[in-house]
Structure formats: C-alpha cells, structure tokens
Amino acid sequence: MERLMQARERFEERPSRAPAPADLPEKYPVREYVGAMAAELAQMARFNGDEPLARLLDAAAALSQQPPIPLFADEPTPGDRPS
C-alpha cells in the first residue's frame, strides 16, 4: 500500500497534472488530439528505429479511443472538468 501511495504522489507532482486552462471550450476534443499526436509520434519513433517507444505511443493512441476512466478510484472521470 505504501508503494502505491508513493507512486501516486510522484504522479501528482508532474507538471502535466496542472489543471486545464479555463478558456478551453467545453467540448474540446482533447482525447482525439492526443490520440492523433501519439500515432504520429509512434511513426516518427519507428522511422528512427525505436520500436519500444513506438509501441508505447501506439498504446497511448489506442487508449485515447477507449472511454475515459479514472486512474485512481477517488478521482473524477477524465474529461469531467469542474465548472
């Protein structure tokens, strides 16, 4: 349990965990954009011979096509921004 808490603390410290800017439209297609970008980055990694990175980016692109789920049980579903 302690390792899980430490992992969560490290995850929450990342700069990418900052809240979204308030001026984004309500239905901004973030998952679609991230998926498309991940697919393009996977192609670039594969072109450069980095197959492990390409596979990870392919997984991110595939995940973006799935319904959003919270990473931790006490978090809101991704995409549910506070009003």
PDB file of N, CA, C and O in Angstrom:
ATOM      1  N   MET A   1       0.825  -1.190   0.000  1.00  0.00           N
ATOM      2  CA  MET A   1       0.000   0.000   0.000  1.00  0.00           C
ATOM      3  C   MET A   1       0.874   1.260   0.000  1.00  0.00           C
ATOM      4  O   MET A   1       0.559   2.249  -0.662  1.00  0.00           O
ATOM      5  N   GLU A   2       1.976   1.204   0.755  1.00  0.00           N
ATOM      6  CA  GLU A   2       2.886   2.351   0.818  1.00  0.00           C
ATOM      7  C   GLU A   2       3.470   2.669  -0.562  1.00  0.00           C
ATOM      8  O   GLU A   2       3.596   3.838  -0.929  1.00  0.00           O
ATOM      9  N   ARG A   3       3.823   1.634  -1.324  1.00  0.00           N
ATOM     10  CA  ARG A   3       4.371   1.856  -2.669  1.00  0.00           C
ATOM     11  C   ARG A   3       3.345   2.524  -3.574  1.00  0.00           C
ATOM     12  O   ARG A   3       3.689   3.384  -4.385  1.00  0.00           O
ATOM     13  N   LEU A   4       2.088   2.128  -3.432  1.00  0.00           N
ATOM     14  CA  LEU A   4       1.028   2.732  -4.233  1.00  0.00           C
ATOM     15  C   LEU A   4       0.884   4.211  -3.901  1.00  0.00           C
ATOM     16  O   LEU A   4       0.728   5.040  -4.797  1.00  0.00           O
ATOM     17  N   MET A   5       0.935   4.538  -2.628  1.00  0.00           N
ATOM     18  CA  MET A   5       0.823   5.941  -2.216  1.00  0.00           C
ATOM     19  C   MET A   5       2.010   6.759  -2.734  1.00  0.00           C
ATOM     20  O   MET A   5       1.835   7.894  -3.179  1.00  0.00           O
ATOM     21  N   GLN A   6       3.212   6.186  -2.678  1.00  0.00           N
ATOM     22  CA  GLN A   6       4.396   6.889  -3.183  1.00  0.00           C
ATOM     23  C   GLN A   6       4.291   7.098  -4.688  1.00  0.00           C
ATOM     24  O   GLN A   6       4.632   8.167  -5.196  1.00  0.00           O
ATOM     25  N   ALA A   7       3.822   6.080  -5.398  1.00  0.00           N
ATOM     26  CA  ALA A   7       3.664   6.209  -6.848  1.00  0.00           C
ATOM     27  C   ALA A   7       2.653   7.298  -7.176  1.00  0.00           C
ATOM     28  O   ALA A   7       2.857   8.083  -8.102  1.00  0.00           O
ATOM     29  N   ARG A   8       1.568   7.345  -6.421  1.00  0.00           N
ATOM     30  CA  ARG A   8       0.553   8.370  -6.665  1.00  0.00           C
ATOM     31  C   ARG A   8       1.116   9.761  -6.395  1.00  0.00           C
ATOM     32  O   ARG A   8       0.859  10.692  -7.158  1.00  0.00           O
ATOM     33  N   GLU A   9       1.883   9.909  -5.315  1.00  0.00           N
ATOM     34  CA  GLU A   9       2.485  11.212  -5.007  1.00  0.00           C
ATOM     35  C   GLU A   9       3.428  11.658  -6.117  1.00  0.00           C
ATOM     36  O   GLU A   9       3.416  12.824  -6.510  1.00  0.00           O
ATOM     37  N   ARG A  10       4.240  10.742  -6.623  1.00  0.00           N
ATOM     38  CA  ARG A  10       5.151  11.095  -7.729  1.00  0.00           C
ATOM     39  C   ARG A  10       4.354  11.478  -8.970  1.00  0.00           C
ATOM     40  O   ARG A  10       4.714  12.418  -9.678  1.00  0.00           O
ATOM     41  N   PHE A  11       3.271  10.751  -9.232  1.00  0.00           N
ATOM     42  CA  PHE A  11       2.431  11.043 -10.391  1.00  0.00           C
ATOM     43  C   PHE A  11       1.816  12.429 -10.272  1.00  0.00           C
ATOM     44  O   PHE A  11       1.795  13.183 -11.245  1.00  0.00           O
ATOM     45  N   GLU A  12       1.319  12.773  -9.095  1.00  0.00           N
ATOM     46  CA  GLU A  12       0.650  14.055  -8.906  1.00  0.00           C
ATOM     47  C   GLU A  12       1.613  15.233  -8.919  1.00  0.00           C
ATOM     48  O   GLU A  12       1.179  16.370  -9.104  1.00  0.00           O
ATOM     49  N   GLU A  13       2.907  14.996  -8.729  1.00  0.00           N
ATOM     50  CA  GLU A  13       3.894  16.073  -8.753  1.00  0.00           C
ATOM     51  C   GLU A  13       4.264  16.495 -10.174  1.00  0.00           C
ATOM     52  O   GLU A  13       4.886  17.542 -10.360  1.00  0.00           O
ATOM     53  N   ARG A  14       3.903  15.718 -11.156  1.00  0.00           N
ATOM     54  CA  ARG A  14       4.303  16.013 -12.536  1.00  0.00           C
ATOM     55  C   ARG A  14       3.647  17.296 -13.033  1.00  0.00           C
ATOM     56  O   ARG A  14       2.483  17.564 -12.734  1.00  0.00           O
ATOM     57  N   PRO A  15       4.405  18.088 -13.796  1.00  0.00           N
ATOM     58  CA  PRO A  15       3.840  19.337 -14.324  1.00  0.00           C
ATOM     59  C   PRO A  15       2.605  19.116 -15.195  1.00  0.00           C
ATOM     60  O   PRO A  15       1.737  19.986 -15.259  1.00  0.00           O
ATOM     61  N   SER A  16       2.513  17.975 -15.861  1.00  0.00           N
ATOM     62  CA  SER A  16       1.369  17.728 -16.738  1.00  0.00           C
ATOM     63  C   SER A  16       0.069  17.552 -15.962  1.00  0.00           C
ATOM     64  O   SER A  16      -1.000  17.488 -16.569  1.00  0.00           O
ATOM     65  N   ARG A  17       0.134  17.472 -14.642  1.00  0.00           N
ATOM     66  CA  ARG A  17      -1.063  17.307 -13.830  1.00  0.00           C
ATOM     67  C   ARG A  17      -1.718  18.639 -13.487  1.00  0.00           C
ATOM     68  O   ARG A  17      -2.690  18.671 -12.733  1.00  0.00           O
ATOM     69  N   ALA A  18      -1.201  19.733 -14.026  1.00  0.00           N
ATOM     70  CA  ALA A  18      -1.795  21.046 -13.763  1.00  0.00           C
ATOM     71  C   ALA A  18      -3.206  21.086 -14.349  1.00  0.00           C
ATOM     72  O   ALA A  18      -3.469  20.421 -15.351  1.00  0.00           O
ATOM     73  N   PRO A  19      -4.112  21.848 -13.749  1.00  0.00           N
ATOM     74  CA  PRO A  19      -5.472  21.927 -14.284  1.00  0.00           C
ATOM     75  C   PRO A  19      -5.493  22.553 -15.679  1.00  0.00           C
ATOM     76  O   PRO A  19      -4.627  23.352 -16.035  1.00  0.00           O
ATOM     77  N   ALA A  20      -6.491  22.174 -16.446  1.00  0.00           N
ATOM     78  CA  ALA A  20      -6.637  22.712 -17.800  1.00  0.00           C
ATOM     79  C   ALA A  20      -6.966  24.194 -17.730  1.00  0.00           C
ATOM     80  O   ALA A  20      -7.615  24.643 -16.785  1.00  0.00           O
ATOM     81  N   PRO A  21      -6.523  24.958 -18.723  1.00  0.00           N
ATOM     82  CA  PRO A  21      -6.881  26.382 -18.752  1.00  0.00           C
ATOM     83  C   PRO A  21      -8.399  26.548 -18.811  1.00  0.00           C
ATOM     84  O   PRO A  21      -9.090  25.773 -19.472  1.00  0.00           O
ATOM     85  N   ALA A  22      -8.903  27.546 -18.128  1.00  0.00           N
ATOM     86  CA  ALA A  22     -10.349  27.764 -18.054  1.00  0.00           C
ATOM     87  C   ALA A  22     -10.945  28.209 -19.385  1.00  0.00           C
ATOM     88  O   ALA A  22     -12.155  28.095 -19.581  1.00  0.00           O
ATOM     89  N   ASP A  23     -10.123  28.713 -20.305  1.00  0.00           N
ATOM     90  CA  ASP A  23     -10.664  29.236 -21.561  1.00  0.00           C
ATOM     91  C   ASP A  23     -10.847  28.166 -22.641  1.00  0.00           C
ATOM     92  O   ASP A  23     -11.191  28.504 -23.773  1.00  0.00           O
ATOM     93  N   LEU A  24     -10.627  26.888 -22.326  1.00  0.00           N
ATOM     94  CA  LEU A  24     -10.871  25.837 -23.310  1.00  0.00           C
ATOM     95  C   LEU A  24     -12.376  25.652 -23.492  1.00  0.00           C
ATOM     96  O   LEU A  24     -13.127  25.730 -22.520  1.00  0.00           O
ATOM     97  N   PRO A  25     -12.826  25.407 -24.729  1.00  0.00           N
ATOM     98  CA  PRO A  25     -14.248  25.135 -24.939  1.00  0.00           C
ATOM     99  C   PRO A  25     -14.667  23.887 -24.160  1.00  0.00           C
ATOM    100  O   PRO A  25     -13.841  23.017 -23.884  1.00  0.00           O
ATOM    101  N   GLU A  26     -15.922  23.804 -23.814  1.00  0.00           N
ATOM    102  CA  GLU A  26     -16.428  22.685 -23.005  1.00  0.00           C
ATOM    103  C   GLU A  26     -16.213  21.337 -23.688  1.00  0.00           C
ATOM    104  O   GLU A  26     -15.884  20.355 -23.022  1.00  0.00           O
ATOM    105  N   LYS A  27     -16.391  21.277 -24.990  1.00  0.00           N
ATOM    106  CA  LYS A  27     -16.280  20.005 -25.716  1.00  0.00           C
ATOM    107  C   LYS A  27     -14.998  19.935 -26.545  1.00  0.00           C
ATOM    108  O   LYS A  27     -15.012  19.390 -27.649  1.00  0.00           O
ATOM    109  N   TYR A  28     -13.918  20.464 -26.044  1.00  0.00           N
ATOM    110  CA  TYR A  28     -12.630  20.435 -26.736  1.00  0.00           C
ATOM    111  C   TYR A  28     -12.189  18.978 -26.913  1.00  0.00           C
ATOM    112  O   TYR A  28     -12.142  18.241 -25.928  1.00  0.00           O
ATOM    113  N   PRO A  29     -11.863  18.537 -28.136  1.00  0.00           N
ATOM    114  CA  PRO A  29     -11.575  17.116 -28.401  1.00  0.00           C
ATOM    115  C   PRO A  29     -10.158  16.699 -27.986  1.00  0.00           C
ATOM    116  O   PRO A  29      -9.350  16.309 -28.829  1.00  0.00           O
ATOM    117  N   VAL A  30      -9.869  16.782 -26.706  1.00  0.00           N
ATOM    118  CA  VAL A  30      -8.516  16.506 -26.215  1.00  0.00           C
ATOM    119  C   VAL A  30      -8.097  15.073 -26.498  1.00  0.00           C
ATOM    120  O   VAL A  30      -6.992  14.844 -26.989  1.00  0.00           O
ATOM    121  N   ARG A  31      -8.951  14.103 -26.199  1.00  0.00           N
ATOM    122  CA  ARG A  31      -8.574  12.697 -26.404  1.00  0.00           C
ATOM    123  C   ARG A  31      -8.289  12.413 -27.875  1.00  0.00           C
ATOM    124  O   ARG A  31      -7.353  11.678 -28.190  1.00  0.00           O
ATOM    125  N   GLU A  32      -9.076  12.979 -28.769  1.00  0.00           N
ATOM    126  CA  GLU A  32      -8.849  12.764 -30.194  1.00  0.00           C
ATOM    127  C   GLU A  32      -7.522  13.386 -30.631  1.00  0.00           C
ATOM    128  O   GLU A  32      -6.772  12.786 -31.401  1.00  0.00           O
ATOM    129  N   TYR A  33      -7.245  14.578 -30.142  1.00  0.00           N
ATOM    130  CA  TYR A  33      -5.999  15.260 -30.488  1.00  0.00           C
ATOM    131  C   TYR A  33      -4.796  14.479 -29.960  1.00  0.00           C
ATOM    132  O   TYR A  33      -3.826  14.263 -30.686  1.00  0.00           O
ATOM    133  N   VAL A  34      -4.861  14.061 -28.709  1.00  0.00           N
ATOM    134  CA  VAL A  34      -3.751  13.313 -28.112  1.00  0.00           C
ATOM    135  C   VAL A  34      -3.547  11.994 -28.855  1.00  0.00           C
ATOM    136  O   VAL A  34      -2.410  11.591 -29.097  1.00  0.00           O
ATOM    137  N   GLY A  35      -4.630  11.325 -29.215  1.00  0.00           N
ATOM    138  CA  GLY A  35      -4.518  10.071 -29.956  1.00  0.00           C
ATOM    139  C   GLY A  35      -3.858  10.258 -31.308  1.00  0.00           C
ATOM    140  O   GLY A  35      -2.991   9.475 -31.695  1.00  0.00           O
ATOM    141  N   ALA A  36      -4.265  11.296 -32.029  1.00  0.00           N
ATOM    142  CA  ALA A  36      -3.665  11.564 -33.338  1.00  0.00           C
ATOM    143  C   ALA A  36      -2.185  11.918 -33.202  1.00  0.00           C
ATOM    144  O   ALA A  36      -1.356  11.466 -33.992  1.00  0.00           O
ATOM    145  N   MET A  37      -1.863  12.725 -32.197  1.00  0.00           N
ATOM    146  CA  MET A  37      -0.469  13.106 -31.982  1.00  0.00           C
ATOM    147  C   MET A  37       0.370  11.889 -31.590  1.00  0.00           C
ATOM    148  O   MET A  37       1.495  11.735 -32.066  1.00  0.00           O
ATOM    149  N   ALA A  38      -0.168  11.023 -30.726  1.00  0.00           N
ATOM    150  CA  ALA A  38       0.559   9.820 -30.316  1.00  0.00           C
ATOM    151  C   ALA A  38       0.810   8.909 -31.513  1.00  0.00           C
ATOM    152  O   ALA A  38       1.885   8.320 -31.626  1.00  0.00           O
ATOM    153  N   ALA A  39      -0.172   8.786 -32.407  1.00  0.00           N
ATOM    154  CA  ALA A  39       0.010   7.954 -33.598  1.00  0.00           C
ATOM    155  C   ALA A  39       1.111   8.518 -34.495  1.00  0.00           C
ATOM    156  O   ALA A  39       1.923   7.765 -35.032  1.00  0.00           O
ATOM    157  N   GLU A  40       1.136   9.835 -34.655  1.00  0.00           N
ATOM    158  CA  GLU A  40       2.197  10.454 -35.462  1.00  0.00           C
ATOM    159  C   GLU A  40       3.565  10.282 -34.811  1.00  0.00           C
ATOM    160  O   GLU A  40       4.549   9.993 -35.491  1.00  0.00           O
ATOM    161  N   LEU A  41       3.622  10.460 -33.500  1.00  0.00           N
ATOM    162  CA  LEU A  41       4.891  10.283 -32.794  1.00  0.00           C
ATOM    163  C   LEU A  41       5.362   8.835 -32.864  1.00  0.00           C
ATOM    164  O   LEU A  41       6.565   8.581 -32.926  1.00  0.00           O
ATOM    165  N   ALA A  42       4.430   7.881 -32.854  1.00  0.00           N
ATOM    166  CA  ALA A  42       4.798   6.470 -32.996  1.00  0.00           C
ATOM    167  C   ALA A  42       5.454   6.225 -34.351  1.00  0.00           C
ATOM    168  O   ALA A  42       6.437   5.491 -34.446  1.00  0.00           O
ATOM    169  N   GLN A  43       4.906   6.843 -35.399  1.00  0.00           N
ATOM    170  CA  GLN A  43       5.516   6.704 -36.723  1.00  0.00           C
ATOM    171  C   GLN A  43       6.924   7.285 -36.738  1.00  0.00           C
ATOM    172  O   GLN A  43       7.834   6.700 -37.327  1.00  0.00           O
ATOM    173  N   MET A  44       7.105   8.423 -36.098  1.00  0.00           N
ATOM    174  CA  MET A  44       8.429   9.046 -36.044  1.00  0.00           C
ATOM    175  C   MET A  44       9.413   8.154 -35.289  1.00  0.00           C
ATOM    176  O   MET A  44      10.548   7.971 -35.728  1.00  0.00           O
ATOM    177  N   ALA A  45       8.984   7.604 -34.161  1.00  0.00           N
ATOM    178  CA  ALA A  45       9.859   6.729 -33.377  1.00  0.00           C
ATOM    179  C   ALA A  45      10.228   5.484 -34.176  1.00  0.00           C
ATOM    180  O   ALA A  45      11.377   5.044 -34.158  1.00  0.00           O
ATOM    181  N   ARG A  46       9.258   4.926 -34.866  1.00  0.00           N
ATOM    182  CA  ARG A  46       9.504   3.731 -35.672  1.00  0.00           C
ATOM    183  C   ARG A  46      10.472   4.054 -36.813  1.00  0.00           C
ATOM    184  O   ARG A  46      11.366   3.260 -37.106  1.00  0.00           O
ATOM    185  N   PHE A  47      10.304   5.198 -37.450  1.00  0.00           N
ATOM    186  CA  PHE A  47      11.206   5.629 -38.523  1.00  0.00           C
ATOM    187  C   PHE A  47      12.633   5.757 -37.997  1.00  0.00           C
ATOM    188  O   PHE A  47      13.598   5.488 -38.713  1.00  0.00           O
ATOM    189  N   ASN A  48      12.751   6.171 -36.737  1.00  0.00           N
ATOM    190  CA  ASN A  48      14.066   6.355 -36.123  1.00  0.00           C
ATOM    191  C   ASN A  48      14.611   5.049 -35.532  1.00  0.00           C
ATOM    192  O   ASN A  48      15.697   5.040 -34.953  1.00  0.00           O
ATOM    193  N   GLY A  49      13.870   3.957 -35.674  1.00  0.00           N
ATOM    194  CA  GLY A  49      14.340   2.662 -35.195  1.00  0.00           C
ATOM    195  C   GLY A  49      14.057   2.381 -33.731  1.00  0.00           C
ATOM    196  O   GLY A  49      14.616   1.441 -33.167  1.00  0.00           O
ATOM    197  N   ASP A  50      13.202   3.175 -33.104  1.00  0.00           N
ATOM    198  CA  ASP A  50      12.898   2.991 -31.683  1.00  0.00           C
ATOM    199  C   ASP A  50      11.543   2.295 -31.539  1.00  0.00           C
ATOM    200  O   ASP A  50      10.536   2.925 -31.215  1.00  0.00           O
ATOM    201  N   GLU A  51      11.542   0.993 -31.785  1.00  0.00           N
ATOM    202  CA  GLU A  51      10.300   0.224 -31.740  1.00  0.00           C
ATOM    203  C   GLU A  51       9.660   0.189 -30.346  1.00  0.00           C
ATOM    204  O   GLU A  51       8.435   0.277 -30.257  1.00  0.00           O
ATOM    205  N   PRO A  52      10.427   0.066 -29.256  1.00  0.00           N
ATOM    206  CA  PRO A  52       9.766   0.091 -27.937  1.00  0.00           C
ATOM    207  C   PRO A  52       8.986   1.389 -27.691  1.00  0.00           C
ATOM    208  O   PRO A  52       7.862   1.351 -27.191  1.00  0.00           O
ATOM    209  N   LEU A  53       9.570   2.519 -28.036  1.00  0.00           N
ATOM    210  CA  LEU A  53       8.869   3.794 -27.871  1.00  0.00           C
ATOM    211  C   LEU A  53       7.661   3.859 -28.803  1.00  0.00           C
ATOM    212  O   LEU A  53       6.601   4.345 -28.409  1.00  0.00           O
ATOM    213  N   ALA A  54       7.813   3.376 -30.023  1.00  0.00           N
ATOM    214  CA  ALA A  54       6.703   3.379 -30.976  1.00  0.00           C
ATOM    215  C   ALA A  54       5.527   2.562 -30.446  1.00  0.00           C
ATOM    216  O   ALA A  54       4.375   2.973 -30.584  1.00  0.00           O
ATOM    217  N   ARG A  55       5.809   1.417 -29.846  1.00  0.00           N
ATOM    218  CA  ARG A  55       4.730   0.580 -29.303  1.00  0.00           C
ATOM    219  C   ARG A  55       4.030   1.258 -28.133  1.00  0.00           C
ATOM    220  O   ARG A  55       2.811   1.165 -27.991  1.00  0.00           O
ATOM    221  N   LEU A  56       4.799   1.932 -27.305  1.00  0.00           N
ATOM    222  CA  LEU A  56       4.197   2.657 -26.188  1.00  0.00           C
ATOM    223  C   LEU A  56       3.283   3.770 -26.704  1.00  0.00           C
ATOM    224  O   LEU A  56       2.185   3.967 -26.185  1.00  0.00           O
ATOM    225  N   LEU A  57       3.735   4.486 -27.713  1.00  0.00           N
ATOM    226  CA  LEU A  57       2.919   5.553 -28.293  1.00  0.00           C
ATOM    227  C   LEU A  57       1.693   4.990 -29.009  1.00  0.00           C
ATOM    228  O   LEU A  57       0.624   5.598 -28.973  1.00  0.00           O
ATOM    229  N   ASP A  58       1.838   3.825 -29.662  1.00  0.00           N
ATOM    230  CA  ASP A  58       0.678   3.157 -30.261  1.00  0.00           C
ATOM    231  C   ASP A  58      -0.351   2.807 -29.188  1.00  0.00           C
ATOM    232  O   ASP A  58      -1.555   2.942 -29.404  1.00  0.00           O
ATOM    233  N   ALA A  59       0.136   2.354 -28.028  1.00  0.00           N
ATOM    234  CA  ALA A  59      -0.773   2.027 -26.923  1.00  0.00           C
ATOM    235  C   ALA A  59      -1.501   3.278 -26.440  1.00  0.00           C
ATOM    236  O   ALA A  59      -2.691   3.223 -26.132  1.00  0.00           O
ATOM    237  N   ALA A  60      -0.793   4.403 -26.372  1.00  0.00           N
ATOM    238  CA  ALA A  60      -1.429   5.659 -25.967  1.00  0.00           C
ATOM    239  C   ALA A  60      -2.493   6.064 -26.985  1.00  0.00           C
ATOM    240  O   ALA A  60      -3.573   6.522 -26.609  1.00  0.00           O
ATOM    241  N   ALA A  61      -2.193   5.898 -28.266  1.00  0.00           N
ATOM    242  CA  ALA A  61      -3.167   6.228 -29.308  1.00  0.00           C
ATOM    243  C   ALA A  61      -4.399   5.331 -29.189  1.00  0.00           C
ATOM    244  O   ALA A  61      -5.527   5.802 -29.330  1.00  0.00           O
ATOM    245  N   ALA A  62      -4.185   4.045 -28.930  1.00  0.00           N
ATOM    246  CA  ALA A  62      -5.310   3.118 -28.778  1.00  0.00           C
ATOM    247  C   ALA A  62      -6.123   3.455 -27.525  1.00  0.00           C
ATOM    248  O   ALA A  62      -7.353   3.400 -27.553  1.00  0.00           O
ATOM    249  N   LEU A  63      -5.452   3.798 -26.442  1.00  0.00           N
ATOM    250  CA  LEU A  63      -6.140   4.148 -25.198  1.00  0.00           C
ATOM    251  C   LEU A  63      -7.014   5.385 -25.380  1.00  0.00           C
ATOM    252  O   LEU A  63      -8.068   5.502 -24.756  1.00  0.00           O
ATOM    253  N   SER A  64      -6.577   6.303 -26.229  1.00  0.00           N
ATOM    254  CA  SER A  64      -7.359   7.524 -26.447  1.00  0.00           C
ATOM    255  C   SER A  64      -8.700   7.231 -27.121  1.00  0.00           C
ATOM    256  O   SER A  64      -9.609   8.060 -27.076  1.00  0.00           O
ATOM    257  N   GLN A  65      -8.826   6.068 -27.741  1.00  0.00           N
ATOM    258  CA  GLN A  65     -10.072   5.686 -28.407  1.00  0.00           C
ATOM    259  C   GLN A  65     -11.056   4.999 -27.460  1.00  0.00           C
ATOM    260  O   GLN A  65     -12.213   4.781 -27.821  1.00  0.00           O
ATOM    261  N   GLN A  66     -10.603   4.655 -26.250  1.00  0.00           N
ATOM    262  CA  GLN A  66     -11.443   3.978 -25.260  1.00  0.00           C
ATOM    263  C   GLN A  66     -12.178   5.008 -24.404  1.00  0.00           C
ATOM    264  O   GLN A  66     -11.750   6.160 -24.322  1.00  0.00           O
ATOM    265  N   PRO A  67     -13.271   4.607 -23.771  1.00  0.00           N
ATOM    266  CA  PRO A  67     -13.952   5.537 -22.858  1.00  0.00           C
ATOM    267  C   PRO A  67     -13.011   5.925 -21.716  1.00  0.00           C
ATOM    268  O   PRO A  67     -12.258   5.082 -21.227  1.00  0.00           O
ATOM    269  N   PRO A  68     -13.044   7.168 -21.293  1.00  0.00           N
ATOM    270  CA  PRO A  68     -12.157   7.593 -20.206  1.00  0.00           C
ATOM    271  C   PRO A  68     -12.550   6.950 -18.878  1.00  0.00           C
ATOM    272  O   PRO A  68     -13.732   6.815 -18.561  1.00  0.00           O
ATOM    273  N   ILE A  69     -11.533   6.557 -18.110  1.00  0.00           N
ATOM    274  CA  ILE A  69     -11.758   6.013 -16.773  1.00  0.00           C
ATOM    275  C   ILE A  69     -10.789   6.701 -15.818  1.00  0.00           C
ATOM    276  O   ILE A  69      -9.695   7.089 -16.230  1.00  0.00           O
ATOM    277  N   PRO A  70     -11.169   6.861 -14.547  1.00  0.00           N
ATOM    278  CA  PRO A  70     -10.254   7.498 -13.596  1.00  0.00           C
ATOM    279  C   PRO A  70      -9.058   6.594 -13.311  1.00  0.00           C
ATOM    280  O   PRO A  70      -9.191   5.370 -13.298  1.00  0.00           O
ATOM    281  N   LEU A  71      -7.905   7.188 -13.085  1.00  0.00           N
ATOM    282  CA  LEU A  71      -6.707   6.431 -12.751  1.00  0.00           C
ATOM    283  C   LEU A  71      -6.787   5.910 -11.324  1.00  0.00           C
ATOM    284  O   LEU A  71      -6.377   4.784 -11.043  1.00  0.00           O
ATOM    285  N   PHE A  72      -7.315   6.732 -10.428  1.00  0.00           N
ATOM    286  CA  PHE A  72      -7.496   6.345  -9.030  1.00  0.00           C
ATOM    287  C   PHE A  72      -8.984   6.417  -8.706  1.00  0.00           C
ATOM    288  O   PHE A  72      -9.711   7.231  -9.277  1.00  0.00           O
ATOM    289  N   ALA A  73      -9.431   5.572  -7.796  1.00  0.00           N
ATOM    290  CA  ALA A  73     -10.863   5.447  -7.504  1.00  0.00           C
ATOM    291  C   ALA A  73     -11.500   6.740  -7.004  1.00  0.00           C
ATOM    292  O   ALA A  73     -12.689   6.959  -7.232  1.00  0.00           O
ATOM    293  N   ASP A  74     -10.748   7.593  -6.336  1.00  0.00           N
ATOM    294  CA  ASP A  74     -11.333   8.815  -5.769  1.00  0.00           C
ATOM    295  C   ASP A  74     -11.208  10.032  -6.681  1.00  0.00           C
ATOM    296  O   ASP A  74     -11.438  11.158  -6.241  1.00  0.00           O
ATOM    297  N   GLU A  75     -10.848   9.820  -7.938  1.00  0.00           N
ATOM    298  CA  GLU A  75     -10.733  10.925  -8.892  1.00  0.00           C
ATOM    299  C   GLU A  75     -11.947  10.950  -9.813  1.00  0.00           C
ATOM    300  O   GLU A  75     -12.571   9.914 -10.043  1.00  0.00           O
ATOM    301  N   PRO A  76     -12.288  12.131 -10.346  1.00  0.00           N
ATOM    302  CA  PRO A  76     -13.383  12.188 -11.317  1.00  0.00           C
ATOM    303  C   PRO A  76     -12.963  11.529 -12.630  1.00  0.00           C
ATOM    304  O   PRO A  76     -11.774  11.367 -12.903  1.00  0.00           O
ATOM    305  N   THR A  77     -13.935  11.159 -13.421  1.00  0.00           N
ATOM    306  CA  THR A  77     -13.655  10.598 -14.734  1.00  0.00           C
ATOM    307  C   THR A  77     -12.930  11.635 -15.575  1.00  0.00           C
ATOM    308  O   THR A  77     -13.311  12.806 -15.561  1.00  0.00           O
ATOM    309  N   PRO A  78     -11.876  11.233 -16.320  1.00  0.00           N
ATOM    310  CA  PRO A  78     -11.187  12.200 -17.174  1.00  0.00           C
ATOM    311  C   PRO A  78     -12.167  12.899 -18.108  1.00  0.00           C
ATOM    312  O   PRO A  78     -13.074  12.276 -18.659  1.00  0.00           O
ATOM    313  N   GLY A  79     -11.973  14.173 -18.272  1.00  0.00           N
ATOM    314  CA  GLY A  79     -12.849  14.968 -19.115  1.00  0.00           C
ATOM    315  C   GLY A  79     -13.928  15.690 -18.334  1.00  0.00           C
ATOM    316  O   GLY A  79     -14.564  16.603 -18.860  1.00  0.00           O
ATOM    317  N   ASP A  80     -14.147  15.296 -17.081  1.00  0.00           N
ATOM    318  CA  ASP A  80     -15.126  15.982 -16.231  1.00  0.00           C
ATOM    319  C   ASP A  80     -14.439  17.156 -15.558  1.00  0.00           C
ATOM    320  O   ASP A  80     -13.886  17.024 -14.466  1.00  0.00           O
ATOM    321  N   ARG A  81     -14.480  18.301 -16.218  1.00  0.00           N
ATOM    322  CA  ARG A  81     -13.831  19.490 -15.659  1.00  0.00           C
ATOM    323  C   ARG A  81     -14.782  20.188 -14.713  1.00  0.00           C
ATOM    324  O   ARG A  81     -15.980  20.269 -14.984  1.00  0.00           O
ATOM    325  N   PRO A  82     -14.259  20.698 -13.597  1.00  0.00           N
ATOM    326  CA  PRO A  82     -15.132  21.466 -12.705  1.00  0.00           C
ATOM    327  C   PRO A  82     -15.607  22.737 -13.385  1.00  0.00           C
ATOM    328  O   PRO A  82     -14.861  23.363 -14.137  1.00  0.00           O
ATOM    329  N   SER A  83     -16.836  23.112 -13.123  1.00  0.00           N
ATOM    330  CA  SER A  83     -17.405  24.320 -13.742  1.00  0.00           C
ATOM    331  C   SER A  83     -17.055  25.550 -12.957  1.00  0.00           C
ATOM    332  O   SER A  83     -17.449  26.654 -13.331  1.00  0.00           O
TER     333      SER A  83
END
